Amino acid sequence: MQSMDWDQYLVPYQIAVDELKVKFKAIRKQYKSQNDHSPIEFVTGRVKPVGSILEKAKRKQIPYDKLSTEMQDIAGLRIMCQFVDDIVHVLELLHHRTDFKIVEERNYITNQKESGYRSYHLILEYPVQTIHGEFPTLVEVQVRTLAMNFWATIEHSLNYKYDGDMPLEVQERLRRAAEAAFLLDAEMSQLRVEIQDAQQVFRDKEMNVQTDQD
């Protein structure tokens, strides 16, 4: 495995991340062009570093020749939303697309993890066109609110700090923080109409300024 050309191996995954980021960001642009609320706030993506791939393959006992089919998150994207209801809308948009196939879904929003983690995960099979032909690439897409993402980022950092052996006190404080984030999302959902009205006023002002400049 040490002789493996990782740069070449990861090319399809990088192509998948780059292309899907463009496509998902295009959804936001289309809503903005219609002067409408976008269910997508922003999109990020990455290809898992080689060291992380090797560590996970060892931990999960995944044979190296099965990485492309058994390690589903070598390519990963996150779609951030303002409101929980936006997640439902994003899922509807993804289910209606024909440029990839959804092969697995995991709902950690209504079925949160014991740690308090909330997010909606989809595994896509995305056909990457390479110079050697089509490569069906697995991509993990996480759809979550900004509050869920903030909590998940903190948890990831703490897990890294404690090497997966987080003290019970820290775990409990994280669970309480997860509940606080959940309540924040619930409160923002109640204020959704007010928030969107305010955002519409801001968009209208932007358009007026742009018209004046033109």
Sequence and secondary structure as in RCSB ss.txt:
>XXXX:A:sequence
MQSMDWDQYLVPYQIAVDELKVKFKAIRKQYKSQNDHSPIEFVTGRVKPVGSILEKAKRKQIPYDKLSTEMQDIA
GLRIMCQFVDDIVHVLELLHHRTDFKIVEERNYITNQKESGYRSYHLILEYPVQTIHGEFPTLVEVQVRTLAMNF
WATIEHSLNYKYDGDMPLEVQERLRRAAEAAFLLDAEMSQLRVEIQDAQQVFRDKEMNVQTDQD
>XXXX:A:secstr
 TT  HHHHTHHHHHHHHHHHHHHHHHHHHHHHTT   S  EEEEEE  HHHHHHHHHHHT  GGGHHHH TTSE
EEEEEESSHHHHHHHHHHHHT SSSEEEEEEETTTS  TT    EEEEEEEEEEETTEEEEEEEEEEEEEHHHHH
HHHHHHHHHHHTTT   HHHHHHHHHHHHHHHHHHHHHHHTHHHHHHHHHHHHHHHHHHHHHH 
